[in-house]
Amino acid sequence: MPPERQPGPGWLERLWYEPAGGAALRAGRTLLRPLAGLYALGRRHHRRGKPVDIGVPVISVGNLTVGGNGKTPLVIDLACRLGERGLRVAIVSRGYRRQGRGLLLAGGPGLPPAPPRQAGDEPALLVRRCPQAGVVVGADRVAAARLAVARFAPDLVLADDAFQHRRLGRRLDVVAIHARRGLGNGRLLPAGPLREPAEALARADAVVFTYSGGEPAATLAARHGIDGDGPLLACDFEPAGFSRGNELETCPAPAGVVFVFAAVAWPQGLLDSCRRAGLQVAGSRFRRDHHWWSRREIEGVLRSARRLGARACVCTEKDLVKLDGLAGDLPVLALRLRTRWSVDPLERLDLPGVD
């Protein structure tokens, strides 16, 4: 069997996360540094205004760096945990790269799920994994949160990827940091992975190190030079079975070797999870995060899978909700992940309404 094709990091990722590198990376850092200065200037002139109180507590779960930090799994986990405590939860999300504009009720109690292309891949996943939570999509987070309050009467609102959207008032800011990659080279986009300077972490009420590999949060904070007055937490995402179909129905594990494909920011993380799930991976194909697969691309994935002798294809749940019948003669399943914490986050986070 041909060797598995490993996803190598892209040029920008190497520039951001490899401290040394060759002449090309050094030249790239020099060329992009002025653009990072322009990005910083734009952020300083970004209008913030007074935070808007929507009448119920808002908990933001966001990032300081772009892509692949696991914030959406954290939102799913927190929404489920809060629901188990008897709290009504609504979720607001931007719906990155979705079709259409304006506000959209993506789903919730008593509502059918909106089509994934209209909602966006992450909101579509949130609707299916958090069926008791109302999900509202909109670039205007204040308007989305107000609609969520009016439509679902929640006890609290979870704002997905809202750390930089400070116009929406919030009770708590939770920031996810990839434990293996940290803050990279510490530079702003595009010279580095930071959306804001590292000093912005002073606004965070809690930091969660994802993909921790079982290491204590304090150890990870020291390694990456991250200080904070709030709680430091650590978690991992571990295999928890498989899903099939657009509604993510639970299904048995695939038999035989598999072909992995996904549109994710950190492909190696998915491959590592597949191996932890006991899968034998024959090959892989990856696209940029939030990519929408075309029929031609899926047909290419299936041809590659058959050529390598795969008995099934495996992707993420975020990919599976987007396929909408594109799969062909091979089973296409998603690896389901659950969040494993070093301690119960509800015991460490000062969440409103949680005793």
Secondary structure by P-SEA (a helix, b strand, c coil): ccccccccccaaaaaaccccccaaaaaaaaaaaaaaaaaaaaaaaccccccccccbbbbbbbcccccccaaaaaaaaaaaaaaaabbbbbbbbcccccccccccccccccccccccccccaaaaaaaaacccbbbbbccaaaaaaaaaaacccccbbbbccccccccccccbbbbbbccccccccccccccccccccccccccccbbbbcccccccaaaaaaaaccccccbbbbbbbbbccccccccccccccccccbbbbbbcccaaaaaaaaaaacccccccccccccccccaaaaaaaaaaaaaacccbbbbcaaaaaaccccccccbbbbbbbbbbbcccccccccccccc
